[in-house]
Amino acid sequence: MPSIPLDTYTWTSLRDAALTEQPPLVATIIHRGEVVMFVAERKSAKTIFSLQLGLSVACGVPLAGLWDVPVKARVLYVALEGSARWYQTQLLRLTKMLGAEPDDSHWTLVRAPHMPLNRSAGAECLASLMAAHRPELLILDPLYRIHHGTLTDDGEVAATTGFINSLVMQYGTAVWVPAHTHRVRMDLMGKRIDEGSSAYFGSYVLAAWPNAAFGFTFDKADKLAKLTAHDEREPRFEPAWGQVRLKLIDPPDKLGFVVVLESRLRAVLPTLVGQGIREIGRQFDVHPEQVERALRGLQKEGLLMLVPQGNKTVVAPPTPSPTDTD
C-alpha cells in the first residue's frame, strides 16, 4: 500500500502559517479538500448528475444553472460501471446542454471493472492515476466498486476511507463519491434481513466520514429530482437551503439537470425584495406568469409576501408571526 502522508508543524510554524479556507469548486456543493457522498437509489440518474458536476467544474460553468463554478479545474472521473459507448453518448449530450466542452487538460475519464482501495492493487492503481493527472476534483463512481467486501465491516471500510483521506491530504483534491442507498436483503428462505442503522450507509465509519452528504431522489415519470443536504455541520447548507428541486432535460440531442424556478428563487430570496414580477422574469429569463406561480408557492410557505405597489406587484419580506415579535 502507498505510504501515509504526514503534515508536521512546530508550534511556531503552525502559528505563523498563512492558512486559508479552502475555496469552492462548486459553490455550496463541494470545496477543495472535501469528501462528499452523493447517495441515491439504483437507476436514479446519479451518474448523469455526477457527470454534469464534473463537466461543470472542468468547463467552469454553473452547475444546473444555480451553483457557481468560480474557476475551471482538473477533473478525474473514475467510472467503474457502464460502457465507453454509453459514456461517450451521455457526455456529448451533456456538453451540448452546457454549451461548452472541456479541454483535455481539465477532463479525464478512466474506466475500470473495479478498483478496491482496501487492497494493494486498487490503491496503487488510483495512486498512480493521481500522480499522473493531479485532479482538483476526483469522482469515484460508485462506492461499492472501490471497496472489497461488505460495507458493514468497519475495519475494511476504514482502510478504504483512510486511503482516500491520504489522497486528499497529499493533493488537496476534492472527492465526490456516488453511492447506492440500501438494497433490501433476503436470506436463503426469502426472509427479509433487517440491518437497522446500517441500512443507509453501511458501516458507522462511512456515516461519519464525509464532510457533507447529499441525498438524491428521482421520479422517472416526471423527470423531477430532489437534492437534499444531510450535514448540519456545514453552515452553508442552512438555514433555508433544504431541498432543491431539479428537472431532467432529456431530448434526443441534449441531457442535463436544471434547477426548477422555485428553487432558484429560494436561493436568492433576500435579493428579490423590492423587485416586481416582470423585473424578476427578465432577470431569470422566464415568463412573468411562471415567476408569479413560483413566488406564490413561496408565499404559502411564509418566505415572502407579494404586495401591490402602484401598477405592479413586488416582493416584500414575510410578515413576522406573533411569536417572532414576543
Order of alpha helices (4+ residues) and beta strands (2+ residues): alpha-beta-beta-beta-alpha-beta-alpha-beta-alpha-beta-alpha-beta-beta-beta-alpha-beta-beta-beta-beta-alpha-alpha-alpha-alpha-beta-beta-alpha
